[in-house]
């Protein structure tokens, strides 16, 4: 890491410390934790776009899938749901396998020139849909009818929440493989449209399949990998530590301690992913990916399997976004499908990568920290600024009410200004790729 990079990171650290000193350390640590998760997402996108030039606009879909994995892995099982619906789910799964095998066998047995290949495939798909629905729909209705206020879904496997983070990476990697096999043959702009549509489909499935995710009713009480604040108050060593440090507000101290624990965990994950990303970038594989990005035709002429390499890098980026999604659900302690808005937050992640420096891992991390910090802090700073310039005006005046109502939109205005400024004055980002 060069001296220039160190200076930029130092300034960013000072800004976070200023929030702790001027507002509260609880707020500063909350921003810090979310900045790290944003940096992990930015690293995932940077691997796809910065390494290989893949224009993925479906980041939120994979993030939501990672969060859902945290629910499925760590939440306790709803025993009644399994009792009433296990047979139906098993039969629907076996039917799905049978349909897939039937389609594969039918297409292999029929010659490529046969006019029956397409009608037979469509017929088997329709028959499979009806067969699977015959078992699947009654089972899911039974699940959703079980105590819908507090349950209404299958639950999870009751495993440790930390285990869900690597599993989320595996699940989203498999999803990335399936999607990449279908869509990576498309031209760049069509690929972007396809990933956006697939992201919407993933989020829609998660939102409306209540038997799996509780849908709009949300999943709450996701287990923590760190202590609960109320439990810390009963621990003698923690109480003694607060007395030793001269802390009078023990409740606030417990909240800060929990956020510090989260921060350490998240920082370790970020450090591991950053280290692996740097190793990959500087390896022969990384040089090959950049060669493909810069001139695909020349790379193909040298005998490189471009589509296979695109699939590799797409899977890696999706896996990292899935891990970030599981981390986010763990931090929030709940899974809210409606909060995963594809265009809104995908735009933010793209601004992070562009601001930091596309193709530079350290730049992607820096962009993630800066953009999320500004996204959180610009509104309170805007409210403070409006209160100063309208101090001499009546509280009910049109100008005061209009300016106060408009402060919530300053973050969108600022993101647009940042993006335009970077594209005009620093098109390679704050930390350009070497």
ZAVEX-343297 format. One record per residue (C-alpha): residue number from 1; residue in one letter; z, y, x. Coordinates in steps of 0.05 Angstrom, whole numbers. Each point is the difference from the previous one (the first is absolute). Example, Ala and Ser with C-alpha at 12.3 -4.5 7.8 and 13.67 -1.06 7.14 Angstrom:
# ZAVEX-343297
<atom 1,a,<156,-90,246>>
<atom 2,s,<-13,69,27>>
***
This chain:
# ZAVEX-343297
<atom 1,x,<0,0,0>>
<atom 2,x,<-22,66,31>>
<atom 3,x,<41,64,7>>
<atom 4,x,<-39,32,-57>>
<atom 5,x,<18,-56,-47>>
<atom 6,x,<73,4,19>>
<atom 7,x,<2,75,-15>>
<atom 8,x,<-30,-10,-69>>
<atom 9,x,<50,-55,-16>>
<atom 10,x,<57,43,26>>
<atom 11,x,<-19,58,-47>>
<atom 12,x,<-2,-49,-58>>
<atom 13,x,<69,-26,17>>
<atom 14,x,<27,71,2>>
<atom 15,x,<-27,12,-70>>
<atom 16,x,<36,-62,-26>>
<atom 17,x,<65,21,34>>
<atom 18,x,<-7,70,-31>>
<atom 19,x,<-3,-32,-69>>
<atom 20,x,<65,-38,16>>
<atom 21,x,<34,63,24>>
<atom 22,x,<-24,48,-54>>
<atom 23,x,<-4,-47,-61>>
<atom 24,x,<37,-66,10>>
<atom 25,x,<-2,-60,45>>
<atom 26,x,<-10,-44,-60>>
<atom 27,x,<-65,36,-16>>
<atom 28,x,<-22,-1,73>>
<atom 29,x,<11,-75,6>>
<atom 30,x,<-34,-14,-66>>
<atom 31,x,<-61,39,25>>
<atom 32,x,<4,-36,67>>
<atom 33,x,<-2,-69,-33>>
<atom 34,x,<-58,18,-45>>
<atom 35,x,<-36,31,60>>
<atom 36,x,<5,-66,37>>
<atom 37,x,<-28,-39,-59>>
<atom 38,x,<-56,51,-5>>
<atom 39,x,<-14,-9,74>>
<atom 40,x,<-6,-75,-10>>
<atom 41,x,<-51,10,-56>>
<atom 42,x,<-38,50,44>>
<atom 43,x,<-2,-52,56>>
<atom 44,x,<-30,-51,-49>>
<atom 45,x,<-54,49,-20>>
<atom 46,x,<-12,22,72>>
<atom 47,x,<-14,-72,20>>
<atom 48,x,<-54,-4,-54>>
<atom 49,x,<-30,69,7>>
<atom 50,x,<18,21,70>>
<atom 51,x,<-17,-67,33>>
<atom 52,x,<-59,-23,-42>>
<atom 53,x,<-22,57,-46>>
<atom 54,x,<16,-36,-65>>
<atom 55,x,<8,50,-56>>
<atom 56,x,<56,-33,-40>>
<atom 57,x,<22,39,-62>>
<atom 58,x,<42,-57,-28>>
<atom 59,x,<63,9,41>>
<atom 60,x,<46,7,-60>>
<atom 61,x,<-22,-66,-30>>
<atom 62,x,<22,-38,63>>
<atom 63,x,<64,41,4>>
<atom 64,x,<18,-17,-72>>
<atom 65,x,<-16,-74,14>>
<atom 66,x,<48,2,59>>
<atom 67,x,<54,31,-44>>
<atom 68,x,<-11,-54,-53>>
<atom 69,x,<8,-53,54>>
<atom 70,x,<69,29,16>>
<atom 71,x,<18,-10,-73>>
<atom 72,x,<-27,-71,-4>>
<atom 73,x,<34,-21,65>>
<atom 74,x,<68,33,-6>>
<atom 75,x,<19,8,-74>>
<atom 76,x,<40,-57,-32>>
<atom 77,x,<-36,-50,-43>>
<atom 78,x,<3,8,-76>>
<atom 79,x,<19,-71,-17>>
<atom 80,x,<-16,4,-74>>
<atom 81,x,<-71,24,15>>
<atom 82,x,<-13,-61,43>>
<atom 83,x,<29,-47,-52>>
<atom 84,x,<-44,25,-57>>
<atom 85,x,<-65,14,39>>
<atom 86,x,<-2,-44,62>>
<atom 87,x,<-44,-53,-33>>
<atom 88,x,<-50,51,-25>>
<atom 89,x,<-5,35,68>>
<atom 90,x,<-9,-65,38>>
<atom 91,x,<-54,-23,-48>>
<atom 92,x,<-36,67,4>>
<atom 93,x,<2,-4,76>>
<atom 94,x,<-27,-71,1>>
<atom 95,x,<-54,22,-49>>
<atom 96,x,<-19,56,47>>
<atom 97,x,<-6,-48,59>>
<atom 98,x,<-42,-48,-43>>
<atom 99,x,<-47,56,-21>>
<atom 100,x,<-10,24,72>>
<atom 101,x,<-15,-71,24>>
<atom 102,x,<-48,-11,-59>>
<atom 103,x,<-39,63,16>>
<atom 104,x,<-5,-17,74>>
<atom 105,x,<-23,-71,-13>>
<atom 106,x,<-50,21,-53>>
<atom 107,x,<-32,52,47>>
<atom 108,x,<-3,-51,56>>
<atom 109,x,<-32,-54,-42>>
<atom 110,x,<-53,46,-30>>
<atom 111,x,<-57,20,47>>
<atom 112,x,<-5,72,22>>
<atom 113,x,<-65,7,-37>>
<atom 114,x,<27,-29,-65>>
<atom 115,x,<-1,47,-60>>
<atom 116,x,<64,-33,-26>>
<atom 117,x,<46,26,55>>
<atom 118,x,<15,66,-33>>
<atom 119,x,<8,-25,-73>>
<atom 120,x,<44,-58,23>>
<atom 121,x,<44,46,41>>
<atom 122,x,<8,49,-58>>
<atom 123,x,<14,-57,-48>>
<atom 124,x,<54,-29,45>>
<atom 125,x,<31,70,8>>
<atom 126,x,<4,10,-75>>
<atom 127,x,<28,-70,-11>>
<atom 128,x,<50,11,55>>
<atom 129,x,<22,67,-28>>
<atom 130,x,<13,-32,-68>>
<atom 131,x,<35,-60,30>>
<atom 132,x,<46,41,45>>
<atom 133,x,<15,50,-56>>
<atom 134,x,<20,-58,-45>>
<atom 135,x,<59,-14,46>>
<atom 136,x,<12,67,34>>
<atom 137,x,<4,49,-58>>
<atom 138,x,<53,-38,-41>>
<atom 139,x,<42,-10,63>>
<atom 140,x,<-1,74,19>>
<atom 141,x,<17,21,-71>>
<atom 142,x,<61,-46,2>>
<atom 143,x,<22,30,66>>
<atom 144,x,<-7,72,-23>>
<atom 145,x,<40,-15,-64>>
<atom 146,x,<63,-20,40>>
<atom 147,x,<49,59,-1>>
<atom 148,x,<-56,52,10>>
<atom 149,x,<50,56,11>>
<atom 150,x,<31,-31,62>>
<atom 151,x,<-48,-56,18>>
<atom 152,x,<-66,-20,-32>>
<atom 153,x,<-30,-26,65>>
<atom 154,x,<3,-61,46>>
<atom 155,x,<44,32,53>>
<atom 156,x,<-6,-20,72>>
<atom 157,x,<21,-52,51>>
<atom 158,x,<67,32,19>>
<atom 159,x,<-17,1,75>>
<atom 160,x,<24,54,49>>
<atom 161,x,<-36,66,-9>>
<atom 162,x,<-18,6,74>>
<atom 163,x,<-39,-65,-6>>
<atom 164,x,<-44,33,-53>>
<atom 165,x,<-28,51,50>>
<atom 166,x,<-40,-50,43>>
<atom 167,x,<-17,-40,-63>>
<atom 168,x,<-27,64,-31>>
<atom 169,x,<-45,7,61>>
<atom 170,x,<-25,-71,-9>>
<atom 171,x,<-13,8,-74>>
<atom 172,x,<-38,65,9>>
<atom 173,x,<-38,-30,58>>
<atom 174,x,<-24,-56,-45>>
<atom 175,x,<-18,51,-54>>
<atom 176,x,<-37,40,53>>
<atom 177,x,<-39,-62,22>>
<atom 178,x,<-21,-15,-72>>
<atom 179,x,<-21,72,-13>>
<atom 180,x,<-33,8,68>>
<atom 181,x,<-42,-62,-9>>
<atom 182,x,<-29,30,-63>>
<atom 183,x,<-5,74,17>>
<atom 184,x,<-11,7,75>>
<atom 185,x,<-74,-13,-7>>
<atom 186,x,<-7,66,-37>>
<atom 187,x,<-22,65,33>>
<atom 188,x,<55,48,20>>
<atom 189,x,<2,44,-62>>
<atom 190,x,<-7,-59,-47>>
<atom 191,x,<56,-36,37>>
<atom 192,x,<45,61,-12>>
<atom 193,x,<-16,-1,-74>>
<atom 194,x,<13,-75,-3>>
<atom 195,x,<68,5,35>>
<atom 196,x,<21,56,-48>>
<atom 197,x,<-20,-42,-60>>
<atom 198,x,<35,-62,27>>
<atom 199,x,<63,41,13>>
<atom 200,x,<-1,23,-72>>
<atom 201,x,<-8,-72,-23>>
<atom 202,x,<59,-24,42>>
<atom 203,x,<45,55,-26>>
<atom 204,x,<-22,-11,-72>>
<atom 205,x,<15,-74,5>>
<atom 206,x,<69,14,30>>
<atom 207,x,<13,53,-54>>
<atom 208,x,<-20,-42,-61>>
<atom 209,x,<19,-71,20>>
<atom 210,x,<72,10,-20>>
<atom 211,x,<18,-74,9>>
<atom 212,x,<-10,12,75>>
<atom 213,x,<24,71,13>>
<atom 214,x,<33,25,-65>>
<atom 215,x,<-57,51,-3>>
<atom 216,x,<20,70,-21>>
<atom 217,x,<73,-22,-10>>
<atom 218,x,<7,-5,76>>
<atom 219,x,<40,-49,42>>
<atom 220,x,<67,28,22>>
<atom 221,x,<55,-26,45>>
<atom 222,x,<-44,-26,57>>
<atom 223,x,<49,-27,52>>
<atom 224,x,<15,41,62>>
<atom 225,x,<-2,-20,73>>
<atom 226,x,<55,51,13>>
<atom 227,x,<70,10,-30>>
<atom 228,x,<12,35,-66>>
<atom 229,x,<36,66,2>>
<atom 230,x,<57,-23,-45>>
<atom 231,x,<12,-61,44>>
<atom 232,x,<7,44,62>>
<atom 233,x,<57,38,-33>>
<atom 234,x,<42,-65,0>>
<atom 235,x,<-13,-17,73>>
<atom 236,x,<57,20,46>>
<atom 237,x,<-44,9,62>>
<atom 238,x,<-45,49,-37>>
<atom 239,x,<59,40,-28>>
<atom 240,x,<30,2,70>>
<atom 241,x,<-66,23,30>>
<atom 242,x,<-5,58,-49>>
<atom 243,x,<71,21,16>>
<atom 244,x,<-15,-4,75>>
<atom 245,x,<-61,44,-9>>
<atom 246,x,<38,49,-43>>
<atom 247,x,<-43,-11,-62>>
<atom 248,x,<35,21,-65>>
<atom 249,x,<-54,-20,-50>>
<atom 250,x,<0,-75,7>>
<atom 251,x,<-49,-10,-58>>
<atom 252,x,<-52,44,35>>
<atom 253,x,<14,-36,65>>
<atom 254,x,<-14,-68,-32>>
<atom 255,x,<-66,25,-27>>
<atom 256,x,<-20,27,69>>
<atom 257,x,<20,-66,33>>
<atom 258,x,<-43,-41,-49>>
<atom 259,x,<-61,45,13>>
<atom 260,x,<12,-6,75>>
<atom 261,x,<-1,-76,-7>>
<atom 262,x,<-66,4,-38>>
<atom 263,x,<-27,47,53>>
<atom 264,x,<16,-49,56>>
<atom 265,x,<-34,-58,-37>>
<atom 266,x,<-61,41,-17>>
<atom 267,x,<-5,28,71>>
<atom 268,x,<1,-70,29>>
<atom 269,x,<-57,-22,-46>>
<atom 270,x,<-40,62,17>>
<atom 271,x,<12,-10,75>>
<atom 272,x,<-24,-73,-4>>
<atom 273,x,<-63,17,-40>>
<atom 274,x,<-15,60,46>>
<atom 275,x,<8,-43,63>>
<atom 276,x,<-45,-54,-28>>
<atom 277,x,<-51,51,-22>>
<atom 278,x,<-2,32,68>>
<atom 279,x,<-8,-68,34>>
<atom 280,x,<-57,-16,-47>>
<atom 281,x,<-34,68,10>>
<atom 282,x,<1,-6,76>>
<atom 283,x,<-23,-73,0>>
<atom 284,x,<-73,-24,4>>
<atom 285,x,<5,-11,-75>>
<atom 286,x,<18,73,-10>>
<atom 287,x,<-58,24,44>>
<atom 288,x,<-47,-45,-39>>
<atom 289,x,<24,29,-67>>
<atom 290,x,<-12,71,25>>
<atom 291,x,<-69,-20,24>>
<atom 292,x,<-15,-28,-69>>
<atom 293,x,<27,64,-32>>
<atom 294,x,<-43,45,44>>
<atom 295,x,<-65,-40,-4>>
<atom 296,x,<-1,-60,-45>>
<atom 297,x,<-73,-17,15>>
<atom 298,x,<11,0,75>>
<atom 299,x,<61,-45,-8>>
<atom 300,x,<-40,-49,-42>>
<atom 301,x,<-56,1,52>>
<atom 302,x,<52,-21,52>>
<atom 303,x,<16,-61,-43>>
<atom 304,x,<64,24,-34>>
<atom 305,x,<15,-27,-69>>
<atom 306,x,<12,68,-32>>
<atom 307,x,<18,-24,-70>>
<atom 308,x,<52,-49,28>>
<atom 309,x,<31,55,42>>
<atom 310,x,<1,47,-60>>
<atom 311,x,<36,-54,-39>>
<atom 312,x,<52,-8,55>>
<atom 313,x,<17,73,4>>
<atom 314,x,<0,8,-76>>
<atom 315,x,<50,-57,-6>>
<atom 316,x,<45,30,54>>
<atom 317,x,<1,68,-33>>
<atom 318,x,<15,-30,-69>>
<atom 319,x,<57,-41,29>>
<atom 320,x,<33,61,30>>
<atom 321,x,<-6,39,-65>>
<atom 322,x,<32,-59,-36>>
<atom 323,x,<59,0,48>>
<atom 324,x,<8,75,-13>>
<atom 325,x,<0,-14,-76>>
<atom 326,x,<55,-51,8>>
<atom 327,x,<41,49,42>>
<atom 328,x,<-10,55,-52>>
<atom 329,x,<24,-45,-57>>
<atom 330,x,<60,-21,42>>
<atom 331,x,<19,73,14>>
<atom 332,x,<-7,21,-73>>
<atom 333,x,<36,-62,-26>>
<atom 334,x,<-49,-6,-56>>
<atom 335,x,<-73,-15,-15>>
<atom 336,x,<-36,51,-43>>
<atom 337,x,<-74,-19,-10>>
<atom 338,x,<-17,67,-33>>
<atom 339,x,<19,38,64>>
<atom 340,x,<-58,-30,39>>
<atom 341,x,<-54,52,-15>>
<atom 342,x,<-62,-20,40>>
<atom 343,x,<-35,66,10>>
<atom 344,x,<62,44,9>>
<atom 345,x,<35,-39,55>>
<atom 346,x,<-63,-29,31>>
<atom 347,x,<-22,72,12>>
<atom 348,x,<67,13,35>>
<atom 349,x,<-8,-59,47>>
<atom 350,x,<-70,22,18>>
<atom 351,x,<25,70,16>>
<atom 352,x,<53,-31,45>>
<atom 353,x,<-51,-38,41>>
<atom 354,x,<-49,59,4>>
<atom 355,x,<55,49,19>>
<atom 356,x,<31,-45,53>>
<atom 357,x,<-65,-23,31>>
<atom 358,x,<-45,-55,-25>>
<atom 359,x,<-2,-58,49>>
<atom 360,x,<65,19,34>>
<atom 361,x,<61,-40,-21>>
<atom 362,x,<50,52,24>>
<atom 363,x,<-39,52,-39>>
<atom 364,x,<2,-42,-63>>
<atom 365,x,<76,-6,5>>
<atom 366,x,<6,75,13>>
<atom 367,x,<-45,16,-59>>
<atom 368,x,<42,-45,-45>>
<atom 369,x,<64,35,20>>
<atom 370,x,<-27,71,-6>>
<atom 371,x,<-37,-8,-66>>
<atom 372,x,<57,-35,-36>>
<atom 373,x,<50,51,28>>
<atom 374,x,<-43,57,-27>>
<atom 375,x,<-13,-37,-66>>
<atom 376,x,<76,-3,-13>>
<atom 377,x,<21,67,28>>
<atom 378,x,<-55,47,-22>>
<atom 379,x,<25,4,-72>>
<atom 380,x,<73,19,16>>
<atom 381,x,<-25,49,52>>
<atom 382,x,<-48,28,-52>>
<atom 383,x,<57,8,-50>>
<atom 384,x,<41,36,53>>
<atom 385,x,<-57,47,16>>
<atom 386,x,<-14,15,-74>>
<atom 387,x,<74,15,-11>>
<atom 388,x,<-2,51,56>>
<atom 389,x,<-63,37,-22>>
<atom 390,x,<22,1,-73>>
<atom 391,x,<73,19,13>>
<atom 392,x,<-10,70,-28>>
<atom 393,x,<-37,-24,-62>>
<atom 394,x,<32,-23,-66>>
<atom 395,x,<8,-76,-5>>
<atom 396,x,<-41,0,-65>>
<atom 397,x,<-59,41,26>>
<atom 398,x,<-69,-32,-2>>
<atom 399,x,<-10,6,75>>
<atom 400,x,<66,-36,16>>
<atom 401,x,<-11,-57,-49>>
<atom 402,x,<-72,-8,21>>
<atom 403,x,<16,-3,74>>
<atom 404,x,<58,-49,-10>>
<atom 405,x,<-43,-45,-43>>
<atom 406,x,<-54,1,54>>
<atom 407,x,<43,-21,59>>
<atom 408,x,<-8,-74,-18>>
<atom 409,x,<-75,7,14>>
<atom 410,x,<9,31,69>>
<atom 411,x,<2,-69,32>>
<atom 412,x,<-71,-15,-25>>
<atom 413,x,<-23,68,24>>
<atom 414,x,<31,-11,68>>
<atom 415,x,<-31,-69,8>>
<atom 416,x,<-69,30,-14>>
<atom 417,x,<12,56,49>>
<atom 418,x,<23,-48,54>>
<atom 419,x,<-61,-45,-10>>
<atom 420,x,<-49,58,2>>
<atom 421,x,<34,31,61>>
<atom 422,x,<-1,-66,38>>
<atom 423,x,<-73,-13,-17>>
<atom 424,x,<-18,71,23>>
<atom 425,x,<43,11,61>>
<atom 426,x,<22,-69,24>>
<atom 427,x,<-48,-52,-29>>
<atom 428,x,<28,-54,47>>
<atom 429,x,<72,12,-22>>
<atom 430,x,<63,23,35>>
<atom 431,x,<-3,-58,48>>
<atom 432,x,<-73,-17,10>>
<atom 433,x,<-24,-70,17>>
<atom 434,x,<-12,-9,74>>
***
